[in-house]
Amino acid sequence: MKVRTRVAPSPTGDPHVGTAYVALVNYAFAKSHPDGGEFILRIEDTDQVRSTRESEQAILDSLHWLGLSWSEGPDIGGPHGPYRQSERTAIYQRYVGELLAHGHAFKCFCTPERLEEMREAQRAAKEPPHYDGLCLTYTQEEVARREAAGEPFVVRLRVPTEGACVFEDALRGTITVEWKTVDMQVLMKADGFPTYHLANVVDDHLMEITHVIRGEEWISSAPKHLLLYRYFGWEPPQLCHLPLLRNPDRTKLSKRKNPTSILYYRERGYLADALMDFLGILIDSRNDDPQLIGSPLLSRIVEHFVLGNIALGGPVFDIPKLTWLNGQWIRHRTVASFMELLAAFGFVWPAAIPASQREHIGSIAMSRIETLADFAPSIDFLVNRPEVARRDLELPKLTEDEARSALRSGIDALLTLEDDQWDQAQIGEKFKGAAVALDMKFKDVARLFYIAITGSPTALPLFDDVEILGKHESLRRLENAVEALH
């Protein structure tokens, strides 16, 4: 049987990096098989209050942006559709009817008020919250009477009270869960929509999913799902529960501590290749090889993918590492490709910067920035002359007189350059010579020149900055800095 995996996100908000992480594992696992397994996408939109088509489209766009594709899904169709759970309610209702007919599920008429009272009593008794089985005691006649009277009901799963559910996890080995700890899960809500638990099992079976690879938060739900497989008489798929992405403090990754939206990273100038490379490293630390940056990414992850290599410790979503990696991916681009990325990111060149200079500026900036969003601030000094105050020029190793002398010496040195000599190499020699003439080390005065020229202690390479600005503007900025020290 051909391997078939899936990712099944809920369209209830921005697409989460955890969705991309799980999707990449499922994709790589399927494609790493010699017969070329299939990876499909399904939208689990049973939450009709929170689910939106805008969120669904954002999920599809984000995963496509990362380079993932699927052989079946709501956007492309397929032989096992529809691929939105909201369009499959008749299917779920049929299977719920089958469970009810065989006594594997029951109708629960408990009101929200009664359920809350039950939970309060359980909390007071320090018991885990669970349904107490009241409606299981109702006779068929009582159930029929309540239903005829129009009382709303949900359908719950009948769970054994003795023994344990024992199953194999592809990463964790044998897992045992006592049935007495498993709640009588709601399978069908009062509005006729299924819960995740029923829809997940029915869809995975009908869509011929062979391996369910999902986050470890679903381990506690596995017994309910396996029980449904047993009730329906179906062969369950192989289960695998991935470790959750973690914050640096080892807590579960959440937007309260770290940005978690794929859109956040795309909008702030992270490259899709860098984010996917980072996720590949989280899956298997052996993918962390700087020499491979710039090589074909997805095929490399698939080629080296081994499910058993995923460590259970919980990979840390380290944003500084991702940012560093992003900078490396930028630097492995050609200048032409980098310019295309800037345009796609929405950067518009200021009219004051001539088209003839733009590629040169881009080539310089590539060596300094970490994200595409860094580019505009890094070149702002080219179109906006900085306002430099005396306090900006106060440096620990220079007195005010020494700073003034260094700036004046730099001006005098640059004045000796003819227009046809105005290039970064000769500019650098003049600046360094000016420092030597004052018996100073250039590294001690470089920050002074940076501030005078760009308004910042660090920017693009100083000598390139001066070359791009031109002789007149550079000298004017240096003179302004000298005036600020008077």
Helices and strands as residue ranges (DSSP letters): E 4-7, H 17-31, E 38-41, H 53-65, G 85-87, H 89-101, E 105-108, H 112-124, G 134-137, H 140-148, E 154-157, E 164-169, E 173-178, G 179-181, E 186-188, H 196-206, E 211-215, G 216-221, H 222-232, E 238-242, H 262-267, H 272-283, G 285-287, G 290-292, H 297-303, G 307-309, H 319-331, H 335-345, H 355-365, G 372-374, H 375-379, G 380-382, G 390-393, H 400-415, G 419-421, H 424-437, H 442-454, H 462-469, H 471-484
